Amino acid sequence: MTTQHTESSPLVRIRSLLPGLARAEQRVAKVVLESPGSVARRSITEVAEAAGTSETTVTRFCKAIGVGGYPELRIALAADTARTEARVDRDLGGEIAPDDDIATVVGKVTFADARAVEETAAQLDSDELEKVVVALASAGRVDVYGVGASAFVAADLQQKLHRIGRISFAWSDTHIMLTSAAVLGRGDVAVGISHTGATADTVEALREARRAGATTVALTNFPTAPISEVADLVLTTAARETTFRSGAMASRIAQLTVIDCLFIGVAQRHLIDSMKALDETRDAVGSHRLETRHDGRRKARETGK
């Protein structure tokens, strides 16, 4: 899979590839992630010593993340640091501390969410996204799998597709996921959503769907995760883990961003039918909305007298 966004942050690539790196390379990655600006100013020898490894390992790490060599890594880190400092106060990028006041918490959480969306967009493979849209738009049936927080994202995709008239289902129970996957076939699509890409239930369901002949799609934060091995098409997010699992919250925002892109892409390919379905579904629930005045107060109900 080749990304269409060559200017994406090297830190995004490092975080996404971290689980698949060799142990010594992971130590190098942690040194880089902890202080990218500092690494941009340090020699390869200094970085190797900080990571407790060799210069050769640092070079292998650079090649593993696709930057060629250490000089290229330093340049990429320097540019990324400059962009980050120009965009936002660096304090907002820190961990949430137990004694942070609520205003600081709001700043850090919204910063993490915004960065997750920006970095997801920057590294999202447009060609792969297009292939998934085509598969969804032509599918006879779409089954979406996700557990935990990813179950809410799966339900969001199902609801969006269902609202424009596409036959779709969302499942989070392992047994139901497996039985639904078993009855899929050619022309159907199964979508597995997992931030880590290592959720056994979701991976197993996607494997069963592929065995049954369906096109399988994975949405994950880590392209080398186990879920990628059972997916025909892989879409990736870019959300980082931070204190109090705020990274898990940011991952959901990033996943929903990709879901919105998929929904719009599918709706475009069935534009007339989609617009008609959206109008009809809006009208269907219209009577269940309370009327309000411009000042926000509820209008009095008409009595018919």
C-alpha positions as CSV (number, residue, x, y, z in Angstrom):
1,M,0.0,0.0,0.0
2,T,1.5,3.3,-1.1
3,T,0.5,6.5,0.6
4,Q,-0.5,9.5,-1.5
5,H,0.6,12.0,1.2
6,T,4.4,12.1,1.2
7,E,4.4,15.1,3.6
8,S,2.8,13.2,6.5
9,S,4.7,13.4,9.8
10,P,7.5,10.9,10.3
11,L,6.2,10.6,13.9
12,V,2.9,9.3,12.6
13,R,4.7,6.6,10.6
14,I,6.9,5.7,13.6
15,R,3.9,5.3,15.9
16,S,1.9,3.3,13.3
17,L,4.9,0.9,12.6
18,L,6.1,0.6,16.2
19,P,4.5,-2.8,17.0
20,G,6.1,-4.4,14.0
21,L,9.7,-3.2,14.6
22,A,12.4,-5.3,16.1
23,R,13.0,-4.8,19.8
24,A,16.2,-2.7,19.4
25,E,14.5,-0.6,16.7
26,Q,11.6,0.0,19.1
27,R,14.1,1.5,21.5
28,V,15.3,3.9,18.9
29,A,11.7,4.7,18.1
30,K,11.0,5.6,21.7
31,V,14.0,7.9,21.8
32,V,12.7,9.7,18.7
33,L,9.1,9.9,19.9
34,E,10.1,11.2,23.3
35,S,12.1,14.1,21.9
36,P,11.9,14.5,18.1
37,G,13.3,18.1,18.2
38,S,16.3,16.9,20.2
39,V,17.0,14.0,17.9
40,A,17.0,16.4,15.0
41,R,20.0,18.0,16.5
42,R,21.9,14.9,17.7
43,S,24.4,12.7,15.9
44,I,23.6,9.1,15.0
45,T,26.1,8.0,17.6
46,E,24.3,10.0,20.4
47,V,20.9,8.5,19.4
48,A,22.4,5.0,19.3
49,E,23.8,5.4,22.8
50,A,20.5,6.9,24.1
51,A,18.7,3.8,22.8
52,G,21.3,1.4,24.1
53,T,22.0,0.0,20.6
54,S,24.3,0.4,17.6
55,E,24.5,3.0,14.7
56,T,23.7,0.1,12.4
57,T,20.4,-0.5,14.2
58,V,19.6,3.3,13.9
59,T,20.2,3.1,10.2
60,R,17.9,-0.1,9.9
61,F,15.3,1.8,11.9
62,C,15.4,4.7,9.4
63,K,14.9,2.3,6.5
64,A,12.1,0.5,8.3
65,I,10.1,3.7,8.6
66,G,10.8,4.7,5.0
67,V,13.1,7.7,5.4
68,G,16.2,6.2,3.8
69,G,18.9,7.1,6.3
70,Y,19.7,9.1,9.5
71,P,20.4,12.4,7.7
72,E,17.0,12.2,6.1
73,L,15.4,11.4,9.4
74,R,17.0,14.5,11.1
75,I,15.7,16.7,8.3
76,A,12.2,15.3,8.5
77,L,12.1,15.7,12.3
78,A,13.3,19.2,12.1
79,A,10.7,20.2,9.6
80,D,7.9,18.4,11.6
81,T,9.0,20.1,14.8
82,A,9.0,23.5,13.1
83,R,5.4,22.9,11.8
84,T,4.2,21.8,15.2
85,E,5.7,24.8,17.0
86,A,4.3,27.2,14.4
87,R,0.8,25.7,14.7
88,V,0.3,25.4,18.5
89,D,1.7,26.0,21.9
90,R,3.8,22.9,22.6
91,D,2.4,22.7,26.2
92,L,-0.9,21.5,24.7
93,G,0.9,18.5,23.2
94,G,1.9,17.1,26.6
95,E,0.5,14.4,28.8
96,I,-2.5,15.2,30.9
97,A,-1.3,15.6,34.5
98,P,-3.4,14.7,37.6
99,D,-3.2,18.3,38.8
100,D,-4.2,19.9,35.4
101,D,-7.1,22.3,35.8
102,I,-10.2,21.7,33.6
103,A,-9.2,24.5,31.2
104,T,-5.9,22.8,30.5
105,V,-7.6,19.4,30.2
106,V,-9.9,20.8,27.6
107,G,-7.0,22.3,25.7
108,K,-5.0,19.0,25.7
109,V,-7.9,16.8,24.8
110,T,-9.1,19.0,21.9
111,F,-5.5,19.3,20.7
112,A,-5.1,15.5,20.7
113,D,-8.4,15.2,18.8
114,A,-7.5,17.8,16.3
115,R,-4.1,16.3,15.7
116,A,-5.6,12.9,15.2
117,V,-7.9,14.2,12.5
118,E,-5.1,16.2,10.8
119,E,-2.6,13.4,10.9
120,T,-5.1,10.8,9.8
121,A,-5.9,13.0,6.7
122,A,-2.2,13.5,6.0
123,Q,-1.3,9.9,5.9
124,L,-4.6,8.4,4.5
125,D,-4.0,6.5,1.2
126,S,-6.4,8.1,-1.3
127,D,-6.1,5.2,-3.8
128,E,-6.9,2.7,-1.0
129,L,-9.8,4.8,0.1
130,E,-11.1,5.0,-3.4
131,K,-11.0,1.2,-3.7
132,V,-13.0,0.8,-0.4
133,V,-15.6,3.3,-1.6
134,V,-16.0,1.4,-4.8
135,A,-16.4,-1.9,-3.0
136,L,-18.9,-0.5,-0.5
137,A,-20.9,1.3,-3.3
138,S,-21.3,-1.9,-5.3
139,A,-21.7,-4.3,-2.4
140,G,-24.8,-6.5,-2.1
141,R,-24.4,-6.3,1.7
142,V,-22.0,-4.7,4.1
143,D,-21.3,-6.2,7.5
144,V,-19.3,-4.1,10.0
145,Y,-17.5,-5.6,13.0
146,G,-16.1,-3.8,16.1
147,V,-16.0,-4.3,19.8
148,G,-15.6,-1.9,22.7
149,A,-15.2,1.7,21.5
150,S,-14.9,0.5,17.9
151,A,-18.4,-0.9,18.2
152,F,-19.8,2.6,18.3
153,V,-17.8,3.5,15.1
154,A,-19.1,0.4,13.4
155,A,-22.7,1.3,14.3
156,D,-22.1,4.8,12.9
157,L,-21.0,3.4,9.5
158,Q,-23.9,1.0,9.4
159,Q,-26.4,3.8,10.2
160,K,-25.0,6.1,7.6
161,L,-25.0,3.4,4.9
162,H,-28.5,2.2,5.9
163,R,-29.9,5.8,5.7
164,I,-29.0,6.0,2.0
165,G,-30.5,2.7,1.2
166,R,-27.4,0.4,1.4
167,I,-28.0,-2.9,3.0
168,S,-25.7,-3.0,6.0
169,F,-25.4,-4.5,9.5
170,A,-23.2,-3.8,12.5
171,W,-22.2,-6.5,14.9
172,S,-20.2,-6.5,18.2
173,D,-21.1,-9.9,19.7
174,T,-18.4,-12.5,18.8
175,H,-20.7,-15.3,17.9
176,I,-23.0,-13.1,15.8
177,M,-20.0,-11.6,14.1
178,L,-18.8,-15.1,13.1
179,T,-22.2,-16.4,12.0
180,S,-22.8,-13.2,9.9
181,A,-19.4,-13.5,8.3
182,A,-20.0,-17.2,7.4
183,V,-23.1,-16.3,5.3
184,L,-21.4,-13.6,3.3
185,G,-20.2,-14.2,-0.3
186,R,-18.7,-12.7,-3.4
187,G,-20.0,-9.2,-3.9
188,D,-20.4,-8.6,-0.1
189,V,-18.1,-6.5,2.0
190,A,-16.9,-7.0,5.6
191,V,-15.4,-4.1,7.5
192,G,-13.4,-4.7,10.6
193,I,-12.7,-1.8,12.9
194,S,-9.9,-2.0,15.5
195,H,-7.6,0.7,16.8
196,T,-4.9,-1.8,17.7
197,G,-5.6,-4.1,14.9
198,A,-5.1,-7.0,17.3
199,T,-8.6,-7.5,18.7
200,A,-9.0,-11.2,18.3
201,D,-12.8,-11.1,17.9
202,T,-12.7,-8.7,15.0
203,V,-9.7,-10.3,13.3
204,E,-11.4,-13.7,13.5
205,A,-14.6,-12.4,12.1
206,L,-12.8,-10.7,9.2
207,R,-10.9,-14.0,8.5
208,E,-14.2,-15.9,8.4
209,A,-15.7,-13.3,6.0
210,R,-12.7,-13.6,3.7
211,R,-12.9,-17.4,3.7
212,A,-16.6,-17.0,2.7
213,G,-15.6,-15.0,-0.3
214,A,-16.4,-11.4,0.8
215,T,-14.1,-8.4,0.2
216,T,-12.5,-7.6,3.6
217,V,-11.6,-4.1,4.8
218,A,-9.7,-3.2,7.9
219,L,-9.6,0.2,9.7
220,T,-6.8,0.4,12.1
221,N,-4.1,2.6,13.6
222,F,-1.3,0.1,12.8
223,P,-0.8,-1.1,9.2
224,T,1.3,-4.1,10.2
225,A,-1.2,-5.3,12.9
226,P,-2.7,-8.8,12.6
227,I,-6.0,-7.5,11.2
228,S,-4.1,-6.4,8.1
229,E,-3.2,-10.0,7.3
230,V,-6.9,-10.9,6.8
231,A,-7.9,-7.7,5.0
232,D,-7.9,-7.1,1.2
233,L,-7.9,-3.4,1.8
234,V,-6.5,-1.5,4.7
235,L,-7.2,2.1,5.9
236,T,-5.2,3.6,8.7
237,T,-5.8,6.3,11.3
238,A,-3.2,8.3,13.2
239,A,-4.1,8.7,16.8
240,R,-1.6,8.6,19.7
241,E,-2.1,7.2,23.2
242,T,-1.8,9.6,26.1
243,T,-2.6,9.7,29.8
244,F,-6.1,8.6,30.9
245,R,-6.6,6.8,27.5
246,S,-7.3,10.1,25.8
247,G,-5.5,8.5,22.8
248,A,-8.4,6.0,22.8
249,M,-10.8,8.9,22.6
250,A,-8.8,10.5,19.8
251,S,-8.7,7.2,17.9
252,R,-12.5,7.2,17.8
253,I,-12.5,10.7,16.4
254,A,-9.9,9.6,13.8
255,Q,-12.0,6.5,12.9
256,L,-15.2,8.6,12.5
257,T,-13.3,10.9,10.1
258,V,-12.5,8.0,7.8
259,I,-16.1,6.7,8.1
260,D,-17.4,10.1,7.1
261,C,-15.1,10.1,4.0
262,L,-16.4,6.6,3.1
263,F,-20.0,7.6,3.5
264,I,-19.6,10.7,1.3
265,G,-17.8,8.7,-1.3
266,V,-20.5,6.0,-1.4
267,A,-23.3,8.7,-1.5
268,Q,-21.6,10.4,-4.4
269,R,-21.8,7.2,-6.5
270,H,-25.5,6.9,-5.9
271,L,-26.2,10.6,-5.7
272,I,-29.9,10.8,-6.8
273,D,-30.9,7.7,-4.8
274,S,-28.9,8.9,-1.8
275,M,-30.4,12.4,-1.8
276,K,-33.9,10.9,-2.2
277,A,-33.3,8.5,0.8
278,L,-31.9,11.3,2.9
279,D,-34.9,13.5,2.3
280,E,-37.3,10.6,3.0
281,T,-35.6,9.6,6.2
282,R,-35.5,13.2,7.4
283,D,-39.2,13.6,6.7
284,A,-39.9,10.3,8.5
285,V,-38.5,11.5,11.8
286,G,-39.6,15.2,11.3
287,S,-42.7,14.8,13.4
288,H,-40.6,13.7,16.4
289,R,-38.7,16.9,16.6
290,L,-39.9,19.7,18.8
291,E,-40.4,23.0,17.0
292,T,-38.4,25.9,18.4
293,R,-38.4,29.7,17.9
294,H,-35.4,31.7,16.8
295,D,-34.8,32.6,20.5
296,G,-34.5,28.9,21.4
297,R,-37.8,28.7,23.2
298,R,-40.3,26.0,22.2
299,K,-43.2,27.0,20.1
300,A,-46.7,26.4,21.4
301,R,-48.4,23.4,19.9
302,E,-51.2,24.2,17.6
303,T,-54.5,23.0,19.0
304,G,-56.4,23.0,15.8
305,K,-59.1,25.4,17.1
